[in-house]
Amino acid sequence: MSSVDPDDRLLDALRGGEGRPDAGRPEAAALDEADADLDALGRLGRAARALSADDLVLDEPPPAVWAGIAAAVEADAAGDASPGAAGWVVHEGGAAREPAPPPSDTRPSAATPEAAPPPSDTRPSAATPPGEAGPRHARAAPARTRPRPAGWLLAAVAAVTLLVVAVAAALITGGDGGDVVASARLQPLQQVSAVTAEVVEGGDGAQLVVPLDDAGLPRESAAFYEVWLIDSNIQGMVSLGPMRADGTYDIPAGVDFYRYPVVDVSIEPTDGNPTHSSNSVLRGTLS
Amino acid sequence: MVTKTGYEADHRSHHYGADVRSGPDAHDAGGDPARDDRATADDRALEEAFGAAKPGSLESAYQRYGRVVHAFARQAAGPDVADELTQDVFVAAWRSATRFEPARGSLGGWLMGIARHKVTDELRRRQRAVAGTEKLVALTDRNEAAPDVDSLAQRLLVADGLRRLRPEVREVVELAFYSDLTHEQIAQTTGRPLGTVKSQIRRSLASLRRHLEGVDVIR
């Protein structure tokens, strides 16, 4: 070991100095680890020194934020997508999944059996320090909430605003192949990469553009990939057809993608069955 | 805990029974950091609960980190979308709660990692809209967040970590960050034993580093 006090070395690293005579270090492995440590400390020190007054201002988010989270999670639980089931990452634009008929409690706790036993174990309320940003309103909120209350409405309004901005921008700047009127980040439901899908409207109708080449889809024998638009209830759906090399899919005239905002990519076995296989690899909600 | 300067003090004072520690760090050398520092213990308990998707832990996580995530979204992407992004972050986090691994960093850092992705996506989308780019911008490396977004996330996490420290520890740690004082000088300045100062710095830095490590796990 080096003769330098490790605590002093730590201070040096924090403050951006070197402070370590490498000669004293015995093994390469130990050295690497020490280097990584010093790097991390340097980063920490830089972040601390870069702190500005703005960074210290933490306002409490409006009540609607928690309400929206609770509602979305409740919708998940009602729809049997419990935590950890992953996959269903809803993007800007609203709940991807309408909850099944009777919405239960707002909390993840009481919603479904798999969402867990009665709320006895953890200490949600007790864990919240009095002075901390507790969304007290959430606790005060009625035990039953509507499937899409304030928060998601707010999100939807924001999404529409964005959409309007996007459309306006596209109209102003013009375009060579049509205007993007909506987009969705398709999140992986399996071991593939997320991609972004966009709806482009031009003279010859609307098209969905999905660069599936970028998704790293595994090559399937005896199966192909198919692109779908699905409604928010995950019931009605429209096939846009098998995966195409140009990544462009015509949206049939009369199909309103606002009604079918969920873009889904599935693996379809070549079994002649035209319905969705229920085996999806990517999914996202247009907004 | 007798100090009530700011809300930091309140973090520690209300559970796990009576405060058995009076005096400044009577027994810290070699002590268990988690046991020594209630704020840390609270955070760890929350992480464990969250990672197991225990009921109520999402709300606790929101109460603990909602303001930091919201501040990040607001500063990085603007007040108009901060609410929506904050919702997205927590909903996405809960959906993959069981993938959170405390061993790889703090929950706060992990949430900020998710937030960074959401913010980056939002900024890209906005950029596309503004540029009127119709076709897909090549999303070659979506992990490459703008540097100022990264640095903002790190700063907010450090600020959060500092806020969690007991005032007397925070004083010592701030001297470590912002002064050129040696341990001995910090000990003299604060009137605390050298060993106490050293272990407080060591421990606090470890916990702050862990906070920053979480943010990179999602890369």
Interface residues (C-beta under 8 A of the other chain):
Chain A: D7 D8 L10 L11 L14 R15 A40 L41 R43 L44 G45 A47 A48 R49 A50 L51 S52 D54 D55 L56 V57 L58 D59 E60 P61 P62 A64 V65 W66 G68 I69 A70 A72 V73 D76 A81 S82 P83 G84 A85 A86 G87 W88 V89 V90 H91 E92 R107 P108 S109 A110 A115 A116 P117 P118 P119 D121 T122 R123 P124 S125 A126 A127 T128 P129 P130 G131 E132 A133 G134 P135 A138 G151 W152 L154 A155 A158 A159 T161 L162 V165 A166 A169 A170 I172 T173 G174 G175 D176 G177 G178 D179 V180 S183 R185 A194 V195 T196 E198 V200 V209 P211 D214
Chain B: G6 Y7 A9 D10 H11 R12 S13 H14 H15 D42 A45 L46 A49 A53 K54 P55 G56 S57 L58 E59 S60 Y62 Q63 R64 G66 R67 V68 H70 A71 R74 Q75 D80 V81 A82 D83 E84 T86 Q87 D88 F90 V91 A92 W94 R95 S96 A97 T98 R99 D121 E122 R125 R126 R128 A129 V130 A131 G132 T133 E134 K135 L136 L139 R142 S151 L152 Q154 R155 L156 L157 V158 A159 L162 A176 F177 Y178 D180 T182 H183 K198 I201 R202 L205 L208 R209 L212 E213
